[in-house]
């Protein structure tokens, strides 16, 4: 496994940096040996012996939802398989792909994906990991084999990770038996917790690594199995993150109403203490009451706009949710695209298309849409990771991006328009020049230090999957 080494210097001077109170000038960033910021000082003279950032500095963005193996199938399902091609027909294709994944292939795919994330400006990822077993459903000698490969891929790339082993127990609502093509996913709460403990022993938590759990969806767990999972988690990792897919499809809502007598989000809120440790991924199909209740809970709505558009999921009621002070973060999910700028852009554009208005998600306090969405996605994404990655402030991880001040999307613009240019302009190469995680430069001049080797291994893995 390639190890990312620390820079000797633990200070950086930025002529411009985006701090919690907005753009500030002449900012000195200092961090400790664990990669945690110890001081962030604006309006200070540049020390003679400190390196200078090559452009404006902004915090790194957390990616709160990822299925790493699906990166290798991006672009391979863009054809009509039947007259009613939808999420469920896509899922059938995805299951056939998942059946072919090997430990070595998964490691190569994940590392290449995480390099792509870093180059795009994601500095943390929440991995919603549900391929656990051999293709026939039997256990590896190391029950955490595949999850451990993914953790190692993150550490080798330099991205911070929240690993979320997934509990997938049933094939549908009413404790329906799993399908044959789901056998690589299936666990009980006890076996999943045992796997998590094995993984924690082999790869302990650090400032760059956190653990939680992910009950896959309400159709894949029962009320009792979800309660057992949470009780077991809290015995070992109190307050650890909990992520769940919910209300992504109208068919899912209809099935929950039929079998459980309630809509998915309302069912969950009525039966469990859902708070800020929870991330409800997608939550696309919520009614007005659920929207307000979800906002009041403090949970994070995990929005994955490029995937939701690709799968034809629907459009989340973002304006109503934000007006109710709801929290959200963004993820790349199936990795049809890996770019937080595209996620934020599509979040706003979806609202514009529905309402036939512009700048829908601005507010009286934040008139620049990009600034409001960036701040909200950073805060919600950081909460979803369960890690200290919430911006450029002491006590947070030293994760940031250096923008190219000469890029055509922001050149000659005033600083209050920089984030607008970064999010809404699509001109040429990325405006993200350098990327730091834990105070270490992992991307320099748009190039990751390990990308040639990692890409070659990714291609080998992809060729094996597609032959």
N, C-alpha and C positions, 0 to 999 in steps of 0.2 A: 504494500500500500504506500503510495506517495504521500509523504508528510509535508505539510505547508509550514515553513519555518518563519519565525518572527523576524521583523526588521530590527536592526540595532536601534534605530531612532524610535522614540516613543512620543514624538511631538510633530505637529504639522501646522503650518501657518496658511490660512486662506484669506485672500483679499476679500472674498464674499462667501458667506455661508448662510444656509437657511436654518435658523434656530427656531425654537418653539414660538418665539414672538415675531417671526418673520425674517426677512433678509437683513443681515448685519454685516458691517465692514470690519476688516482687519481682525480676524478671529484666530486665536491660538487654541488648538486642540491638543490635549495631553492625555495619555492613557498609561495603564500599568501593564505588568508582565502577563496578566490574565486577559488582556485585550479589552479592558473596561475603562471608559472615559473617567478621568479623575478631575479634569477641569476643562471648561469651555469659556474662553475669555475674549469677548469682543472689544473693539476699540482700543487695541493695544499695538504697540510698535512691533515690527517683525524682528525677532531675535536673530542675530547674525548667524548662529550655528544651527538653525532649524530649517528643514526642507520646506519649500513652498508648493502648495497645490497648483496644478497647471491650469486651473479654472475654478469656477464657482462650485461650492461643495453643498450637496444635499444629502439628507439621511437615506440609507438604503431601505428598500421596500420589502416587507415580509410577504411571502407567498403562502397563503393559509390553506391551500388545498392542492395536493399533487398525488397522482397515481403514476409513479415513475415509468413503469413498463409500457404504459400506453403511448409514450413518446415515439416508440418504434413503429406504431401503426398510424401515425398522423399522415393524412393524405391518402390512405389506402381504403377508405370506406366511402369515398365520394362518388358513388354510382348508385343507381336505383336497383335494389335487389328484388323488390316486389312493388305492387301498386300502392302499398301503404307504408312506405319506408319511414321509420320514425325511431325514437330512442330505443324501443324494444328490439327492433330488427338490428340496430347498431350493436346493442348489447350481445346479441347472439354471435355476431362477428367478433366482438371483443373477447368473448369467452373462448372461442376457438383459438384466438391468438394467445391468450393467457395460458392455454394448455401446453404451449410449445416452449415457454420460457424456461431457461436453465439458470442455475445460480451464477455461472460465469457470464451468461448473456445479460442477466438482470444487472449485475455489477457494472458491466460496460455501458449499458443503456443509461443507468442512473447517473454514472459519473459524467457522461457526455451531456445529459440533460442539465445537471447542476452547473456545469460550465456554461451552458447556454443561458441559464438563469442569471448567473453572475454577470455575464457580459451584457445582459438586458437590464441589470440593476436590481435584481432580487438578491438580497443578502441573507435571507433566512427562508426556510421552507418547512411546512408542515406536511409530512409524508403520511398519507392515509393508505396504509399498507395492508393489502388483504390477500395477496398470493403467498400462502404460507407453506404448502406441502408439495410433495412429489406429484407428478401428473395423475397418478392413480389414486391420490388422496392419502397415501401412507406418509408417515412422518419421516423427515430427515433425522439422521443420528443426532444432530444438533437441531432441536425444535425451532430455534430462532435463526436457522441458517440464512434464509432469504432476507429477513429483516436486518440481520447483521451485515450482509453484503451491501445493503442500501445505506446503512449508517456509515460504513467504511467508505463508500463512494462519496458521501457528503463530506466526510473529514478530509479525504484526499483532494477534493475540489476546493475546499475552503469555505463552503457555505455553511451557515448555522442551521441546525435541524431540530425540529420537534417530531420525534418518531411516534406514530400513533398506530400500533397494531390493531387490526380490525376484528371485531367479533361479528362473524357471519354464521348464524346457527340454522336458520330456516330458509326455505325457498319462497315464502310468501306469507301474507297475513294469515292468522289462524294456525300458526305453527306448521305450515305446510312443509312436507319433506323436501329437502334440497334436490335440485336437479343433478344429473350425472356430471354436467359440465361446470358445476359449482364445487366439486369435491376438493379442489385445491384450497378453497377458502374456509372450510367448515371447522369450527371449534365450539367447545362449550365455554362458559365463563371461566371455569377453573383451569381448563387447558390453556386458554389465552393468557390468563394471569401468570400461569407457570412459565409460559413462553416469555412474557414480559420480564419476569424476574431473572430468567436465564440471560436475556439480552442485557439487562441492567448490570448483571455481574460481569459480563464480558466487555461491555462498553459503558462504563459509569457516566453519570451525568456530569456536565461541566458548564461553563458559561456558553459554550458552543453547542450543547446537546441537552435536550430535555425530553422526557417521556410523558405520555398520556395514553388514552385509549380512544377507540372510535367504534362504538356500536354502529354497524354499517347503515342501518335504516330501520324504521319501525317494522317493515315487512320482514326483516332478517333476524329480529330478536323479539322476545316476548317481554311483557312487563316484568315478570319475575326474573328472567335472565338478565335484563338490563339492570334491575336492582341489585342482583348478586354481583354483577360486574362492577358497579359503582362502589358497593360496600367493600369489595376486595381491593379495588384501587385505592380507596381512602385509607385502608388499613396500612398500606405501604407508602403511598404518595398522596397525602392529603392535599386537596386543592389542585391536583394535576389537571391539565386540559382534557376536555371531553368534546369530541367532534362527532357529528352525525349528519348523514344525508337526510333531507326531509322535504316533502312536498315539491319534488322536482317536476313531476308529471301529473297531469290531471287524472290519469288512470290510477295513480298511487293514492290520490286524495279520495277518489271514488271507492277504491277497495278498502281504505281505512274507515270510511263512513259506513260501508256495508258490514264489515266484520267487527269494528270497535265502537261504532256509533258516534264517532267524532272525527273532525278533520285532523290531520297529523300534528300540526303545530299546537292546536288547542289541546289535543290529547296529551301531548308531552308536557305542556305547561300545567295542565291540571293534575298530573300524577307525579311529577318530579320537581325538585327544587332547581329550576333552571336559572342560572345567574351568569356572571361574567366569565366563569371558567368554560362555559359552553360555547361552541360554534355550531350554528345550524346552517349547514352547507346547502346552498341554493335557496330553500324556502321560497321558491318562485311563486307558488300558487297559494297565497294567503289572502283571506278576506280582510275587510276593514278592521274587524274586532281582533283578529290574530295579529295584524300589523301593529296595532297599538299595544297589545299585550306583549309581543316580542320586544318592542322598543322599551317597554317598562321593565322587562326582566333584566336588562343589562347584558344579555347574551349577544354574541356577534353573529350577524348575518354574513355567511360566507358566499360571496358573489363571484362567479366564474363566467364572465360575460362572453368570452370567445367560445368556450365550450357550450354554454347554454344556447348561444346562437347557432352553433354548428349542429347541435342535436335537436334544434327546434323546440326547446323546452318552454319558452314563454318569457315574459318580461316582468321582473320584480317591481313592486310599487315603490320605487325609490323615493319619489318626492314626499309621499305621505309618511314613509318610514323616517326619513331624515327630519321632516317637520316635527315628528314626535320624539326627536332626539335619539333615534335608534343608532346603534353602532354597526359598522360593517367593515369588512376587509375584502381583499381580492385574491383570487388564485387562478392558476392556469390549468388545473384539473386534468383533462385528457391531453393537454399540450398540443392542440391543433395550432396554437400560437403561444409563444413564451415572451411576454412583453407586458409589464404592468401599465405602460402608457396606453396600450391598446385596450386593456380592460377598463381603465378609467374613461377613455374616450367613448367606448361602446356603451358604458353605463349612462353617460349623458346623452349620447345619440339615440339610444332606445327611447328615452323619455321625450326627446325632441320629436321623434317620428310618431309617437303615440299622441302627443299633445299639440303637435304642429306649432311649437314655440322654440325659441332659442334660449340658451343659458338657464335651463329649467332648474338645475340643481344648485344654482347660486343662492345666496341668502342675503338678508339685509346686513349681516355682519361680515359676510365673505362674498363680495361681489364678483370675484374672479372664480369661475367654476373650478378650474384646475387646482387652485390653491385649496379650496374647500375640500375637494375630493382627495387630494394628496394627503392633507392633514388627517382626514377621517380614516382613510385606508391605512395610513401608517399607524394610527392609534389602535384601530380595531384589529389590524393584522398583528401588532405587537401583543395585544391581549390574548389573541388566539394562540400565539406560540407559547405563552406561559414563560417567555424569556424577556430579559431586559434589553429590548431592541427598539425602544420608542423615542427615536430622535437623538439629536446632538445635545446631550445634557449629561452632567456627571451621574455616574452610576449605571449608565446604559452602555451596551456593547459598542465598541468603536467601529461601527459599520457606516460607510458613506460612499457616495458617488461623486466623482469629479466630472463636471460638464465641460464640454469644449466651447469656450467662449466665442470661437470663430465659426461655429456651426451656423448654417444659414437660417435655422429655426429661431436662434436667439441673438445672433450678431446684431449690434447696434440698437438692440431693444433695451428699454429701461428694466431694471431688475424686477419690478413688480409684474412684468410680462414674461419673465423667463419660464416659469412653470407652465404658463399657457402655451408657449411655443414648444416646450418639451412634450406636453401631452397631446396637443391638438394638431401640430404640424407633422407631416409625414414626408420628409424631403431627404433623400439620400441615406447615408449611413447614420447609425445611432449618434445622438449628441452626447452619449455617455462615453467618456474617454477612459477614466480609470475607476477601479472599484476596490475598496478596502473592506475587509472583514476582520474584526478583532484587532484592528490596527495594522494588519498586514495587507500590502498591495497584492491582490490576486489577479487583477486585470490591469494591464498597463498598455496604454495607447490602443485600446479596443482588443487586446489580445491576452488570452489566458496563458499562463506559463506552461500549461500541460496540454494544450488543446490538440496539437498534432498527434501525439501518442493516443490520447483519449478518443479522438475522432477515428483513428485507424482501428482501435478496438471496437468502437461502436459499429463501424461498418462490417467488421467480421461477425459481430453478434447479429446484426440485421440480415446479413446474407444467410446465416444459419437459420434464421426464423422464416425467411421467405423462399428457401429452396424447395 
